[in-house]
Amino acid sequence: MEAEVLRYEKLAEDLRGIIAAGNLQPGERLPSVRRLSRERRLSVSTVLQALHQLEDHGLVEARPQSGYFVRHPGVRRAQPDSRSPPDIPVAVDVSQRLMRVLQAGVAPGVAPLAAALPAPGLLPLASLQRLYAGVARRHPRLLAGGSHINMDEPALVRQLLLRSLGWAGALAASEFVVTNSCTEALALCLRAVTSPGDTVAVESPAYYLMLQLLETLGLKALEIPTDPGRGLSIEALDLATRDGRVAACLLVANASNPLGSIMPDESKRRLARLAGERGFAVIEDDIYGDLHFGNERPRPIKAFDDSGQVMLCSSFSKCLSPALRIGFIAGGRYRSQIALQKTIGSGATNPVTQLVLAEYLASGACERHLRTLRRTYQRQVDAMRAAVARYFPAETRITEPQGGFVLWVELPPDIDASARFERAIAAGVAYVPGELFSASGMYRNCLRLNCGSPHTAEIDDAVRRLGTVLVA
């Protein structure tokens, strides 16, 4: 056993030396596992151990059905600056433009760099399929009828409580409402605490779906300056909420979309205290909290909530499957209003899927899957950053996400990302123009890229083509 360990460490050391000497350049393919096994007279498992060690140290990356490649070094590009949005609430009008962008992004032959979706190959779909069959067989009553009143399966609520205990504190089962996706969760919370014409504070840039919800509900957006590293400015929110005009604050504190920032705990604590003192609601989208790149799962704002003003929303669409359509809310003092809106609007969430998710969480497989997925997303984000640095204009600024799988890119001031979009689609590449992340139309020289797919040679070439469109 000891000799076998030394053999894989020796192979890892040799490969590390070749990379350090520049004999294998970033992006180049390593010899295949079979070739290394044959030439070094090692078992395939020993070779894989060596490659996994290099992978853990960030020197190589695995590309499905392609082999192992030398990773690009960390990209040292300046991050975008925080901007000063208008200090007045504005009506939102992004939906029609956004739908055209997203529809163009899924056309045949277009590289999937627009919608923030994970590649199917990264998800535990086979395990979920087996659980569906088992749950339907063991619980035939679930297929026989439904209820608009008893909406939440106790087994799932129990698992949600157990999962969140370490990072959100002791939430109460009575707080939870199970929803049809995180999108429905956010909409229910907004309906519970606002009326048409109210003002909602949002990040700037803000996730475009949140802006769509405000538009649909007839709400105004007040953009709050947001730092790519530290998230929403608590100082600016403090100023904005002094006159009582803000009904709610809607944000992503952990691995925000599109910046990838994680708000420090002290800022989260100050925000929760501010909401309690001034009486505005906080609607927190924590869908990327499990996809952090750090050593510990970041705490949500909800963990610092002593007043019940914070509503925690999330789902498993970014880590298990978008098709599950299971989200949830820990609604604090607003739980009864949220449940009423849910009952009137869509009734109970699919009980079969609730039990499937409960069994998957109880098995322990989810946490194992997440550990691997976090490393995978981080590698894909790093690879996309490196590609953008290679192919985009020299003055381009790039975020350094702390989680999730999207990248925010700030182009030179004279490049209009919206004006270049049609040319990019003609070149077979999609992205989301930056102005769609702002109610006031800011960020026209910015764009967001999806890093949810493995960074294959095809993806790299798509980034190269996009760079050509942007430079021309």
Salt bridges, closest charged atoms under 4 A:
GLU4 OE1 - ARG7 NH1 3.66
ASP14 OD1 - LYS10 NZ 2.94
ASP14 OD2 - ARG40 NH2 2.85
GLU39 OE2 - ARG35 NE 3.08
GLU55 OE2 - ARG379 NH2 3.28
GLU61 OE2 - ARG63 NH2 3.16
ASP81 OD1 - ARG397 NH1 3.61
ASP152 OD2 - ARG335 NH2 3.14
GLU175 OE1 - LYS302 NZ 2.71
GLU184 OE1 - LYS342 NZ 3.00
GLU235 OE2 - ARG270 NH1 3.12
ASP238 OD1 - ARG242 NE 3.22
ASP238 OD1 - ARG278 NH1 2.76
ASP243 OD2 - ARG245 NE 3.53
GLU266 OE1 - ARG269 NH1 2.92
ASP286 OD2 - ARG297 NH2 2.71
ASP290 OD2 - ARG163 NH2 3.24
ASP290 OD1 - ARG297 NE 3.16
ASP305 OD2 - LYS302 NZ 3.70
GLU359 OE2 - ARG138 NH1 3.00
GLU367 OE2 - ARG163 NH2 3.03
ASP382 OD2 - ARG71 NH2 2.59
GLU400 OE2 - ARG385 NH2 3.99
GLU410 OE1 - ARG83 NH2 3.36
GLU410 OE2 - ARG397 NE 3.90
ASP416 OD2 - ARG444 NH2 2.99
GLU435 OE1 - ARG97 NH1 3.12
GLU435 OE1 - ARG444 NH1 2.92
ASP460 OD1 - ARG390 NH2 2.52
ASP460 OD1 - HIS455 NE2 2.98
ASP461 OD1 - ARG464 NH2 2.78
ASP461 OD2 - ARG465 NH1 2.68
